[in-house]
Amino acid sequence: QVQLVESGGGVVQPGGSLRLSCAASGSRFSIYVMGWYRQAPGKQRDLVAAMTSGGSTDYADSVKGRFTISRDNAKDTVYLQMNSLKPEDTAVYYCRAIVRSMEYWGRGTQVTVSS
């Protein structure tokens, strides 16, 4: 059973930065994709950014140029550097991993962008 633990959320002013981390444990196999999704109140959960073990990335249009995803495959950890944060980035951010076609989710970390 793969477990994902997110950290790094919090409250930040517009224009500020945060760095999220997600550490995976319990996987016997390499993790193909690790990524971040977010869900604001009353909205669906959407992709923010994802990265394969080979380094290919995918970003939501709304975060391109502001957010950067990175991975440490040796540590099974994925990061999300979020810069120039906007109030509309406020959401619960969830980590997702795909291992041998099985998907796993973390419990989420709250990010609030407010003055």
Long-range contacts (C-beta under 8 A, 24 or more apart in sequence): 1-26, 2-26, 2-27, 2-31, 2-97, 2-99, 2-102, 2-104, 3-104, 4-95, 4-96, 4-97, 4-104, 4-105, 4-106, 5-106, 5-107, 6-93, 6-94, 6-95, 6-106, 6-107, 6-108, 6-109, 7-109, 8-109, 9-93, 9-109, 9-110, 9-111, 10-110, 10-111, 10-112, 11-112, 11-113, 11-114, 12-85, 12-111, 12-112, 12-113, 13-113, 13-114, 13-115, 14-85, 14-86, 14-87, 14-113, 14-114, 14-115, 15-84, 15-85, 16-85, 16-113, 17-81, 17-82, 17-83, 17-84, 17-85, 18-82, 18-85, 18-111, 19-79, 19-80, 19-81, 19-82, 20-79, 20-80, 20-82, 20-93, 20-95, 20-109, 20-111, 21-77, 21-78, 21-79, 22-77, 22-78, 22-79, 22-80, 22-95, 22-97, 22-106, 23-75, 23-76, 23-77, 24-76, 24-77, 24-78, 24-97, 24-104, 25-76, 27-76, 27-97, 27-99, 29-99, 29-100, 30-73, 30-99, 31-73, 31-76, 31-97, 31-98, 31-99, 32-98, 32-99, 32-100, 33-96, 33-97, 33-98, 34-71, 34-76, 34-78, 34-95, 34-96, 34-97, 34-98, 35-69, 35-78, 35-95, 35-96, 35-97, 36-69, 36-78, 36-80, 36-93, 36-94, 36-95, 36-96, 37-93, 37-94, 37-96, 38-89, 38-91, 38-92, 38-93, 38-94, 38-111, 39-91, 39-92, 39-94, 39-108, 40-90, 40-91, 40-92, 43-91, 45-94, 48-80, 48-93, 49-80, 50-96, 51-78, 62-88, 63-89, 82-111, 85-111, 85-113, 86-113, 87-113, 87-114, 88-113, 89-113, 90-114
